[in-house]
Amino acid sequence: MLLLRRPRRTAVARARAASSGAAQWRPPRRLPPKQGLYDPALERDSCGVGMVAHLKGQASHEIVRDANTMLVRMAHRGGCGCEPSSGDGAGMLTGMPHAFLTEAVGADLGVALPAAGAFGAGNVFFPRDPAVVAECKAVVERHVSRLGLSLIGWRPVPVDNSALGPTSLESEPHTEMLLVGGPSGGAPLPEGALDRELYRLRLAASNEIHATGGDAAADFYVCSLNTSTLVYKGQLTPEQARAAPPLPPRYPNPSPPPTVWGYFVDLQSAQYTSHLALVHSRFSTNTFPSWARAQPFRALCHNGEINTLRGNKNMMRSREAPLQSAPLRRCPRALLQSAYFGEAMSELGPICSDDLSDSGNFDAVAELLLRAGEIISPHTSPYLPELLLRAGEIQPRSRSGLPTPPRGLPSSARVCCRPLPAHECSAGDRPLHEAVMMMVPEAWQGKPGSPARKAFYAYNANLMEPWDGPAMMSFTDGRYVGACLDRNGLRPSRYYVTTDDRVLLSSEVGVLDHLDEAVVKTKARLEPGRMFLIDFAQQRIVPDEELKETMAAARPYEAWMASQPLLLDEWVAEAAVPPAPHPARGTLNSTLSMHGFTKESSDLLVAAMARGKEALGSMGVDTPLAALSSQPRMPSHYFKQLFAQVTNPPIDPIREEIVMSLQTPVGPEANLLEATEAHARRLVLPHPGGVQLHGDNYQ
């Protein structure tokens, strides 16, 4: 069924509508309200994802060309509207092309860029009304000044929209690149601090603009804003491009492919170089295409569906609800409390939004974990060198509410928990790949592993509920680039490493021409629950086992989990329940009827259960819903399982026990943005329904 997709209007029809003054229909920029069979809560993506990188971190234009070729070869994984030239979305994320931007900004704006890493850049979508563009820019520039940053300028992004279809063309935004530097005339910010300030700038400005309503709220969108990566994306198809100019061949007998950079002219420049690139071709499952919902997002791109999205969003909303109250923001037990941002955390919410797809909400939470982690202040302790070396060893808070120093340091050494100016802060403690491991955990309960690794996952299960479903995530923060697969392996991908240190990973093979065996050093598939990670600083691929053991050893997870969590199964004994007396003769049918059993359920379900079998059937159910039925119904009839019917195979925790668990932590949560022993102090139920307790059955 095709929902809410208008038929294509011819050029003549559009001209008549314009001449008559009739309002033309335009594709929705934000999600429409719930109507008919459409529900914005069911927004899902299912797409093609690819990654190209140089293992040694060497930037080149060929990385961008190969990434574009990969994207074009996965065009069949993307979707389109009524006209093939209006796509569901396509895009590319690259490293920051400093040499290209230095020349382009100098030519376009007449200013010199700071050194690499000392400024941030990002493409911004605006409405096409110049007056609204000016209003949006004024809001952004006011926040730049308020945060003590320096505005380098706005650079119009050159585009070629000659290949856009009518639907994409009618919703095409005006795109400019925002360039922001650190504090003018002051000391340079510590590593990572400028990215945090740019994160705050983007969210604060976006929230203020979106609160105004109107075209600005619907059309303003910041694709990315940081110091290390740049995103070009839109409601495009991968084929909307011109042929690339020939370059010296990299592999034997190449043929120049059509490129995705036909719309964004920047990507065609030979000076546009990068050491990595992520590409994404979007197929919006039961969703609306838009320029903003195209991928990659700011930190990752995703192929699959987050089936637990409703619960994930509700949990994040419950954590961030106190941010709207000043007294609750200062509460020591607040669930979203950042030592860096302090009370400015209220500017960052809402983290999750109904205007985003499942992938967009995942990206927003992952970026929060990356940017708002706990910070060590060099001005609060004379033990700066040792504190910085042991910044990951975050200790429980004392009764005063302040974190205690790492073991072995005097009690006078304080870990700062107050809001800090940017120039006082030094380093965070949660890399992007750790955030992804928290949100997409492997099936650790039913497989062998070290105690420390199991403790790491058990601890993070108390900290963050899994974002579960078929998923292949590819992510980067510029320092690392990687990918991971869901625990079931339902979105497979493969990777190649060539003899010249080129790394290729994509949703399928055959995405590059003439990748001969002679140039392939390693090839393999990404296994379920495993993570593939490149560390450009170490210039190597970090094996999955080494990566996760390193993460497990970063903090004393094993000690925290050994003494704190309460497993309900260990505190409840099995009760010997005597069998119920057999109903009196002649009353069995009335007793079954009284409890909601029908002849059909007795013949098809109970009979199979009596033989130790599970009844299987494939017929549709045309009986009334329990809530609407005039007949008495069993309590279980009022509950239905939610699942994405489009692409998911039937999976349940009984048949798939090796990769699924129903264990549910309950009890008070702690601050999501800091790692402390408090997260281990929860009660773990064997399944969400709990257990039935009898008076004498406690151990």
Phi, psi and omega in degrees: 000133180257115187255134168055034177248111184288148178292158180293135176259134180285166179298324179295316180296321179293321179295319178296318180295321180292320182290330181275355180081005181289144179289127180277143174289137176235143180301147182293133176275321175254167183291138177292162177290165178298130182202138179056231179273358182269134177224119181298341178291347183260016180298125180222155175237146174213113201215188173247135184233141177215157179218137173230135180206158173255124188300329181269003178077019180279124181275141177204161176285338179294332175300316181293318179297315180295322178296320178294319176300316178301318181294317179297322181290343177256022180298329180293344177276348179268169180244168177213169182270212181293332174250136185299340183274003174246105187268169174286337177145145176206153181190175182216136173247130180232171168292165181291116182278081190296316181297317179297314182293326178301315179287317184293316180291322177297320180285320185276322186247346180071028178234158179262137179279149172293179178295160179302134181090348180262006177213161176239152180218154177191147177276139185235131174270131178239159166298163183274356177282117182302326180294319179291324176301316180297320179296316179296317179298322180298320178296313181298314182294327177295320178289327175301313179294319182298325181275002178077017178267173181242133178275119176279319177155176175248124180249117175300130181274119180290132180226158175235103184262018184294339182261000182289144174283169183302317182294312178296323182293321181292333181255009182298128178274167168273128187245129173226155179259126177267131178237124185229134176253178178286188180303130181283130177077359181256183178291145179297148180287150175297164181301130179091339184291321180295322177297322178293320179292322177293325176297315178295318179300312182299313183288320181296314180293317181297317181296321179293318180293317181293334180289342181283339183076184178078196183297323181299317181294323184281328192250347180281128181204132177261114182296318177193160176201097178202185186264352191236341182225163181218137185243129170241121182204171178176181178280071188239169166249150182300334183278351184288083187195171174255166177292142181284146175295145184293142174235164177304136184295143177265316179248164183300134172054055178280158172239129183299119183273162168295152190236155180281349184278014178296331179276310179269105186294333180307319186293344182278344183289134177294342178277352177281099184243154180204152176267354179207161174202135171248138178232156184209131173244118193264133167241109187273103181284114179058031184228172177261134173285150175199164179295320183287327184275000171294159180238163008290156171272203187286331183234345187200171168225156196220133170246116179142203183219139173263099185285340180265020190302316183300313179294321179298315180294320179296320179294319179293322178295322178293326179289323185268356179303318179296346180296340181275000180238122182300314178299320181289331178295331180270000181293132180299338182259018178299144187273347174227094184225122184245128177296330181282308187275335179057228181288348175291355175303332180296338178283343187272341184269163358284141179288310178265150184216146175287346178279350180260154173283179178299320179294321179296320177292321176300314180299320181296319180288319178299320179292324175299313179297327180286316190269335188250024179291171184289148187238143173263134180258126178290344184266003181251003180206139174284357184260044187303308184302315182289325178296320181292322178293332184244030184298332180286346183272074181280129185258162177298155178285147176279179181295337178286350181096352179268146176295142176278154182289164175303153183302140179095349178259150180299158181294343178286345179280112185256140168267122190292139175231011177263162175299133185243140169298153185301324185286350179267353190258156185235301190212149176266185186226008182226105177287166184297320182293332175290321177299319179293322177296326176294318187276331178235075183286153173284172179279080188276337185292320188259018181226153180293152180181164181293152177303323180294321180291319177295322178294323177300312181288323178296321178296313182289338173293329174286333185276316186217127176290145182291145171266092196259150178145173176300124186203135163237113182256131170242130191219159177197150169236014182096318177280319178241153167220139184199183179206153176216160182241150178295165187296338179267348181068038186273355176231076189294156175206161182229156178224154179230144171238125184264169182293340178259026172068026173271135180244128181235131177220134181204171181290345180203168180270169177083018184274349175232144181285145167053045173275079188292154178300334182295333182259000181266119178270319181216141172215143183194172176257153174280119187275157181304131178076355182270159179237136175252123186222133172251128174255108183290334178292321178269351178056050180202164171273126180272118180300150183302315182297314180297317181300311185286327175293325176295316177297322181291333181270357184292331180221162183282059182300319184297318178292320179298315186280341182291329187248343192261308191290145177253117176267118185299327179300331182278350183248002182237131178263153177289134180259139175276099183268120180293145180295146179289146179296146180292137180302150179297153182303133177088356182250358185297312182298317179293325178293315178298317179297322180296329181264013172090006178281144176244171178297325180295314180293326179293316183286320188266328186257305185294320180299319178293320179297322180296334178266007180075022181248166175250126182291133179239142179203163181228011181279150175288159180252116180250015177283156180296151172301146184302322182292340182252358184280144176273353180262154176295135183235155179288150181304325182294338181290344182275357183245134178233144179275132177273137176202160177270112188282346191293308189231357187274136171284160179291122182226138175218160185289352178276308180287332184247042184299332183292336181241004182228151177215141178258007179302136186228117175281137176230167182109178186296135175269164177243183184296122182295334190264009174220148181261108179225168179295340183300332180293340182278348186272069180223160178264129183255117177271148179294335177200164187301333182283353181073199179225159177271124182257136175249153191307319186257017188254024173270141174284000000 
